[in-house]
Amino acid sequence: MNNQERTVRSPELTLGDDARTVIPQIGFGVFQIPPEDTQRAVEEALEIGYRHIDTAAAYYNEEQVGAALKATGMADQVFVTGKVRNCDQGYAATQVAFEESRRKLGVDVMGMYLIHWPVPAVDLYRETWRALLKLRDEGAIRVAGVSNFLPEHLEAVIADSGQTPTVNQIEAHPRYHQPDSLAYCAAHGITVEAYSPLGHGSDMDSEPVVAAAAAHGVTPAQVVLRWHTQEGRIVIPKSKHAERMRANLDVSGFSLTEAELAAIDALHDPSGRVSADPAVYVQSQSWADQRARGNI
């Protein structure tokens, strides 16, 4: 194996107060990877060195992720994250949906299970959170968390259940990293997981990112991912190309300076969102809905 093909390993984070729960800090995301490409992409990611796969029922490729885990014989070596769809929220419905996802993925215990969106207009996220806590207490999942939750949604589930989500997966990239949510999560011991961690082209074309890339002899994408990991976030970059998968995972060989981190932090723009607004997002995430919106 030459240096170009060497196996790369992600740094790890300990989650919450349980020192036994460790997650690879850089995972492989499969959102909008077509089902026909998913098994190949996941198998390549595992060969490169990824040990954390992020999927969701709403991506409609869980079976292909499961096929990759089975084909490689690595199901018990990979931290798998799943999510309950918006249309499956509710205490009983969430438990049914989880069992379906677990069957498709072919895992006995899921590493982490998240509420995909709060959908406050429907107002089922509190009872859905209680269902996740039950799954965790039964040993079906290791970590119960949420996704796209704003501080008011986090406050609501904490007040209702007395238990704080371990992880909040939110949109975060240089042009839009939600400082208020980051501060709230830090104050409450919630680990932030960044989706769309690279943002769009303007994030990686920005002067602080380009300058840091030149200074450290790395790519702008590697700078952005290192910015996330140095600030303590989990990241789930996505690519169907092996060379980019490898580069995205290989970001531990350099460190950004405090000035470089601060300059990237300063890029935040309240209008820089590339995903939906959790305060008003109400899509069902059914197959027909996702298909119509081009997500699958």
Number of C-alpha atoms within 10 A of each C-alpha: 6 6 6 8 11 12 16 18 18 19 15 13 18 14 17 18 9 8 9 9 13 14 22 19 23 30 27 24 22 27 22 16 19 17 18 10 13 23 23 16 25 24 19 19 25 22 17 20 18 25 22 23 23 24 23 22 23 24 23 23 25 26 19 21 27 22 21 24 24 16 12 13 10 13 22 14 11 19 20 27 22 25 24 28 22 24 17 21 27 20 18 12 14 25 19 13 18 24 13 14 22 19 14 17 24 19 18 14 17 26 24 23 28 25 28 25 27 27 23 16 11 11 12 16 25 22 18 24 28 19 21 27 20 16 21 19 13 10 13 20 23 18 24 26 24 28 24 26 24 21 14 12 20 23 14 13 19 15 12 13 13 9 12 20 23 20 24 26 24 25 23 28 29 28 24 22 23 19 13 11 20 19 12 16 21 13 9 13 15 21 22 25 24 25 23 20 26 26 23 15 9 12 24 22 13 15 14 22 25 18 15 22 19 12 10 14 12 16 17 21 24 25 30 26 27 25 25 25 22 14 11 15 23 27 29 27 24 22 19 17 11 14 12 15 20 23 15 26 27 20 24 15 8 13 15 17 12 8 10 17 21 13 16 21 18 13 19 19 13 11 8 19 19 14 14 12 14 17 16 11 16 17 15 16 22 17 15 10 14 16 13 10 11 8 16 18
